[in-house]
Amino acid sequence: MIRARKIELLAPARNLACGIAAIDHGADAVYIGAPRFGARAAAGNSLEDIATLVAHAHTYYARVYVALNTILTDAELEEAETLIRELYRVGVDALIVQDMGILRLDLPPIPLHASTQTDNVTVGKVRFLAEAGFRQVVLARELSVREIRHIHESNPEVALEVFVHGALCVSYSGRCYVSQASFGRSANRGACAQFCRLPFSLVDADGQTIVRNKHLLSLKDMNRMAHLEELLDAGVSSLKIEGRLKDLSYVKNVTAAYRQELDRILARRPEFVRASSGKSIYIFRPQLTKSFNRGSTPYFPEDRQEDLTSFDTPKSLGEEMGRVKEVRGPYLTVAGVKPFHNGDGACFLDEQGQLKGFRINRVEGNRLYPQEPVVVKPRTVLYRNFDQEFERLLSRHPAVRKIGVDIRIYEHPSGYALTFSDEDGNAVTVSLTQEKEEARTPQTENLRTQLAKLGNTVFEALSVEVGFAQNRFIPSSRLAELRRQVAERLLAARQINYRRELYRLPVTSHSYPEDMLSYTGNVANGRARAFYLDHGVKEVAPAFEEQPVEEAVLMFCKHCLRHSMG
């Protein structure tokens, strides 16, 4: 019998609120920044907030991963070790790391995941990391489905994680040094200045300007919604949404959208099962175009794509709404099929290709009344980059996540007993000592209705069985108290029975795939250097941040300007 493979939807958490929202909207795991040493320096979180998130996630048997994925200096290793012990103490399930010096610290038994910053693009690299003790490997975004399948087939025991949605860096992660070289802000230290979102001019060898003041290195955002099943068939077990700097609305909407699509796949593919418990119930319809996006691209799922870039603007365009018909005094009329709302944000690209935006004060049919005068030509395409009604809906509590329980009430010699059994096999029984009283009217349906009222608990009744030999009466107040006790004890049992993976790194000396490491190895401390030397590397150069290299290649990209410009 082939064991079903657990599939994880992994969502980002900028902070505690985003993390809780990600779980409520269907994530099987969330990743969040540590107080220090995360690759998004602006997205650090306190240990107290991380502990609160862990408790909420573990209720649903979901996991919490903490990003500790910058390169570290010798002076930072001791603090990093202390921090890791604290993260382990509060219940974190795994750490996402880049620096191999961490493997030489005195670590608690916490699993490590290899960050995409470790440049995971080959069979040999993934095999090396797995043999070194990494429990999950985050592959480079640039890999095709075919390349991912080859890595999986060559390393079938390794859990593979891939990005499926969100912002794209033009450079391979971990191999971009242009921010450090230009501004002294290292991407590998969590301080990227986003050089690739700046405007540039393209000049040929004869000094002729081909393109002026365009965002030539700015890519559209990834959207692999249509390729999820292909990725699962290729061996992926963790589907990751980018966005540790994104806001709460983004997390809610995007997580819900991918949860619904993934559930549709799992419903007809029994060889894949969900990695956590519960079901999210939504009061809104997820729509990816309504969250921040620069346009979308599947990136490189098969061969090179024609339309990867967002040359005109690195900002969010949102959803296309129609075209301007005419401008008349204080309003403009629009030809489109989607309605605008009062308070919406709209934008367009002017004749110079510059992004312009305005807030809509009032809508009357196809007439838009901007807050300020707008200069826009007829036939210009209009986009909505802020949907007032949608954001208002998301600002409420648009989803709840419920764990299914089967309920059974039955008699015993001194009264009654109530049992809750959840979808993960946890069961709790509480007895009620009560003199048995014959009911004057049929009670079975009333008992089922009362017992199914689980209200604000995390539980939802799947079935209610009344196992009475006779028609019994139980006062509603006693029944409600019994139901409350069972729900509380089942919740406690779930938290006690949650089993996080405990894993100690093996002592290894297997060979690294290369004999020499240049500055692209990102080695910034002595323990990382010793790690590589112990694994067969003969020469280890210091990281670019430690010792800049003249004439160094500052970006390694799959994006080709010649191809993108035709």
N, C-alpha and C positions, 0 to 999 in steps of 0.2 A: 504494500500500500504506500503510495506516494504521499508524503506529508505536505499539507498546504503551506504555502509560503506567506508569511505575514507581510503585509504592505502598509507602509507608514506614510501618512501625509504630514509633512514637517513644515510648520509655519513659523514666521519670525515674531519676536517680541521685543519691541523697543523698550518697553517698561512693563511693570506688573499688570496694568490695565490691558495692554495689548496681549499679554500672555494669557490672561484669563479669558479674554474675548476669543483668542485663537482656539482655546480648548472648547469653549462653549459653542463655537461655530464649526466644530468638527475635526480639529487637528488631532492626530494621534501622538504628536510630539511637538514641542516648541523649542526654539533655540534663542538664547538671551545672552546679553553681554555681562561679563563679570564686572566687579567694581573697577578692575584695571586689566590691562593686557588683552583687550579685545580689538579686533581689526576695524571696529567702528568706535573710535575713542569717544564720540559724542553719545554713545548708547550704553554707558555703564550703569549698573544697578546695584543696590545695596544687598548685603547678605540677607537682611530681614525680608526684603521684597522677594528675593529668589526663594526663600523658605516658604513664604506664603503661596507662591506659584506652584512649588513642588507639591504642597498639600492638596491644592485644588486639582492639579493634573493627576496625581495618583489616585484620587477618588474615582477617576474614569480609566484607571490603568494606562494612562498616557504618560509620556516621559518628558523630562526636562533636560536639555543639553545646554551647557554653558560654553560660550565662545571665549577661549583663552588663546587666540590664534595670532598673536603678534610674535615677532622675533624678540628675544630677550637679551639683555646685556648680562655680564657676570654679576653686576651689582644688583640685578633684579631677581636672580634665581631664588634666593632665600625667601624673599617676599612672595614669589610665585608659589613656592612649596607650601608656605603657611596658608595662603589663600586656597590652594587646592584641598588642603586638609579641612578647612572651614566649609568649602563647597560640598565635600563628601559628608561632613557632619550634618548639614541641613537636608541631605537626601538627594542631591543631584545625581542623575542617571549616567551621564557621560560628559567628558570634556572634548571640545573641538580644538585641536592644537596644530600648530605649524612647527614650532621649534623643537628639534630633536634633543636639545639639552634637557627638556622636561622628562624625557625617558630615563635620565640619569639622576633624577631626584629621588628622595625617599618618599614614595607615593603611597597613599592608601589604596585599597583594592577597587579603584574606580576605572571603568573602561575609557579608553581614548579613541577618538575618531580623528582621522587624518584630514585636516582642512584642505579645501581646494587650493589654498596657498602653497601646499607642498607639491604642486604641479603634477597631478596624477593623470598622466596621459598614455602610459604604456603598460603592457602586461607585466613587464619586469618590475616596474616601480610599484605597482599595486601588490604584486607577490611579495616584494621585499617588505613593504609596510605591514602586510598581514602577518608575515613570519616574525616581524619585530614586535607584534602584539596588538596592533591596531584592530579594533573590532568592527569598524566601519570606515569606508574610504569615500571621500567626496570627490567625484570625478570632475575634470575640467569641463566647463560649459561648451567648449568647442568640439567635443567628441560627437561623432555621428552615432546613430543607433547601431550600425554595423560594427563600429569600433568598440562600443560598449558591450555588445554581444560577445565579441572576441575576448575582451577582458574577463567577462563573466565565465565563459566556457573554459578559459585557462585558469581561473581562480574561483571555482564554483562555491567554495565555502565562505568567501568574503562578502559581507553585506555592502552593496554599492548604493551610494546616494548621488542623485543628480538634481540639478536645478531644472525646474519646469516653468517658472514664471518670475518676471521682475527685471530690474535694470541689468544691463550688460556693460561690463568694462570692455573696451576695445582690445586691451592686452590680456594675455593669459594671466590669471590670478597668481600673485606671488612673483611674477616676472615683469613687473612694471616699476621702473626706477625714475621716470621722468619727473614726478612730483618732488622726489628727493633732490634730483639734480637741479631743478628749476627754482624750487621754493624752500628747500630744506625740510620738506614735510614728507615723511616716508609712508607710503601705502602699507608697507610691511610692519609699520609701527602704529597703524590705525589712524593716520593723519593725512590721508590722500587729499590733495587740493583740487582734484577732478580736472586736471589739465585737459583731458580728452573732451570735456564739454565746452571748451573755449572756441571762439571763431578763428579761422586761419585763412590765408590766401595760398593758392597753389601756383607756383611759378615754374616754368620749364627751364631747360638747360640754356635756352637763348634769352632768358630774362623776361619772357612773355607771361603775363598773368592769365592763367586759364580760368581760375575761379577766385573770386574776391570775397573775403569776410564771410565764409561759410563754416559750419560746424562739421568739418570733414572727418573728425574722429568720433563723432557722437553716433552711437548705434541706437536703433529702436529697442524697445523692451522685449524680452523673451515672452512668448506665449506658446506653450506646448500642449495646450488642452487637447488638441486633435491627435496627439502622439502618445498619450498616456499608456494605452494598451500595448503599443509597440515597445515602449520602454520596459513595461513589466515582462513582456515576452523575451526581451533581450537580457533579463536577469536583474533589473533594478528592483530594490526593495524599499527605498526611501525616496519620495518625491518632494523636493524642497522648493518652497516659495521664498524668493529674495525679499528683503525689506526691513532690516533692523533699524532703519531710520524713517520708516513709513508710519503714517498716523493710524489712529484707531479704526477709522472708516475703511481704509485700505485693507487692514487685517481682517475685519469682519467680512467684507464683500468678497475678497479674493479667496480666503479660506473656504467660505461657504460654496463658492462656485466650483472649486476643485473637489470639495467633499462630495457634492452632488454628482459630478461626472464620474468620480472614482467609484462611488457606490453603485452607479449604473453598470460599471464594468464588473465589479465584484459580484453583483447579483447573478450574472450569467457565466462567471468564471470561478467555479468552486475550488480550483487549485490555488486561488489567491484568497486570503482572508484579511480582515481588518486587524490592525495591530493594537487597537484599544477598544473600550467598551462604550455602550450608550449610543443614542441616536439624537442628532440635533434637529430641532423643529424650528423652522424659520417663519417669520411673519413678513418677509420680503423676498423678492426674486433677485438673486445675485446676477449682476451684470458687469463683466470685466471692463467694458468701455467707460464705465462711470467712475472708475478709480484711476489714480495717476498713471498715465502711460504716454509714451512718446511715439505711439503707433506700435504695432506688434510684428514680431518675426519669430518663426520657429527656430531660427538660427541655423544650425547645420545638422538637422536630423538625418538627412540623406546626403545629397550633393550640395555644392555651393548654391546659396540662395541669391536671387536677383536683387532683392529689396531689403537690405539689412539696415540701411542708414537713415538718420534723421538730420540731414544736412541743414535744414532751415532753422531748426530750433532744438535745444536740448530740454525744453520745457514740455509740460504735458499739454497735448492738444485736446484730449478728451474724445468725445464722440461726434462724428459728422452729423449735422442737423439739416443742412440744406444750403441754398444759395440766396444771396441778396438779390431781390428783384429791383428795388429802387429805394432811394433815400429822399424823404420828404420832410423837411423841417425838423421837428423833434423826434420823428420816428423813422424806422426803416421797415420795409416789408420783406418777408422771407418766403421763398418757395421751398417747402420741405414737408416731410411726412411725420416728423416728431414734434410734439408741442414743447415750447419753452414755458417756464414758470416765472412768476415774479421773484426776483432775487437771484436768478441764475447768473452764472458767469459765462460769458461768450468770448471767443477769440477768433482771429483770422490772420492770414499771412498777407501783408500788403504787397504792392507792386515791386518793392525791393526785396521781398522774401523775409521781411522782419515780422516777428510775431507781435500782434497788437491785441489788446483785450479790453473788455468793458463789462460793467455790471448792468443787468437789465432791471430797471426800476418797475416797469409795468408791461404786461402783455395783454393785448386785445386782439384775439384771433391770430392772424399772421403779421400783426404789427408789433414791433418791439420798440419800447421807449427807453433808451439808455439813460443812466444817471447823468452822464456828461456827453456833450456832442461827440460824434464819431465820424471820422472821414473814412469812408469805405466805398469801393467801386461796385456797381452792379455786376452780378455773376460771380462775385467773390464767395468762396466756400466758407460757411460759418460752422464753427465747432462749439460744443458746450463742454467746458472744462470744470464746471461746478454746477451740479444739479441740486437746487435748493430742496426740492421735495424728497429726493433720495437721501440726501444728507440728514434731513430732519428725521426720516425713518430710521436711519442707522444710528442716530444719536440717542435713540431710546434703547431698549433691551430687545433687539430684534430676533434673538435666538435663545432657546433653552435646550439643554442637553439632558436627556433622561436615560436612566438605566432600567431595562426591563426586568420585572419581577413577577413570579408566579406566587399567588397567595392562596393559602389553605387554612381554613378554620375548622376545628373538630372538637369533639367532646372527650373529656377524660373523667375519671371517677369524682374528682373534686371541683370540676368546673370545665373550662375550655382552654384550648391552646391555639395560638396563631403562628403560622410559619410563613416567612418570606424567603424565597429562593431566587437568587439573581441569575443573570445570564452567564456569569462566570463560575457558577457552581457553589457560591457562598450561600449558606442557609442559616437562619436564626429563628429560634422558636421561643416564645414567651407564653407562660401559662397565666391564666386568670382564675383565681379561686372565687367561685360564684355559685350561689345556690341556683339550681336549674329551675327555670320557670317556663311553663307551657304558654305559648303565644296565642292570643285570641284570633289573630289574622295571619295569613301566610307571610313569612319573614325572609324567605330565601333571596328574593330579588333585592329587598331592602338591605340585607346584609352585604350582598355583592356590591351594591352601590356605595354603601358607607365605607367598606374596606378599600374600594378602589380610589377613594378620595385622598390622594397622596400629596395634593397641594404643592407647597413650595419645597418639598423634598427633591432629591435628585432621582427619585424612583418614579416609574410609570407601571401601572398594572397591565400585565399581558393576559393574565387569567385569574379568576377568583373561583375557588372551589369551596362550597359549604358542605361539610361532611357530617351533618347531623342526622341521627336516626329519627328524631322527632322535630316538630316545629317549635323552636326555642326562641324565647325573647331575651335579648341582652340590651340593657339601657344604652342609648346612643353615647352618653358621656363615658361609660366604661369601655365601650367599643373603640371610641376615638383615642382614649388614653392607651389602650392596648396597641392600637395601630401605630401610635407615636413611638412607643417604646421599641417595638419591633423595627421600625424604620431607623431609629437612632442606633440601635445595636447592630443592624446590618451595615450601616455606614461605617461604624467603628470596625466591624469585622473586615470590611473591604480594605480599609487602611492598614489594618494589622496584617492581612494576608497578602498585600502587595509585595511582590518579590522583585527588588531591583537586582540587576546583574552585578555580581562582585567579581572582579577580575584583576589578578596581579600580573604585571608584565613579566614575560620570561627573560632569562639572561641569554642573549643570542650573540652570534658572531658570524652569521651568514653574510655573504658578499653583497655589497651594494652594486647596482647595475653599471656604475661607472667607476673608473680608476681615479679620476680627478674631478674636483668640484671647483668651479669658478665662483665669482661673486654671485651668480644666480642660485647658488646653493643656500644663500641667506643664512650663513653661519656667523653669529654675532657674539658667541660666548665659548669658553673653553670646554664646557661639558658637551656641547653640540659637536665641536671639533673632535673631541675624544671619541664620541659615538661613531662618527664616520670613519675615523682611523681604525677603530676596533672592528669595523665591518668592511675592511679591505680597501678603503680609499687611500691612495698614496699621497695625495696632495690636496689640501683644503685651503682655499683662498678665503679671506675675510669677506663679510657681507659688504655690499656697496655702501651701506649706511656707516660702516666702520672705516672703510678705506675706499674712497671713490676711485674709479678706474677711468683713465683717459681714453677717449674714443670708445667708451662702452656703448653697447646696444642698450637703449633705455626702454624699449618696448618690443615685445614679441607678440605679433598679431596674426590672426587669420583673416582679418579684414583687409581687402585689397582695393585701394583707391581706383586703380585702373579699371578693375572689373566693375566696381560700384558706379563709376561714371560712364560706363559703356565704351 
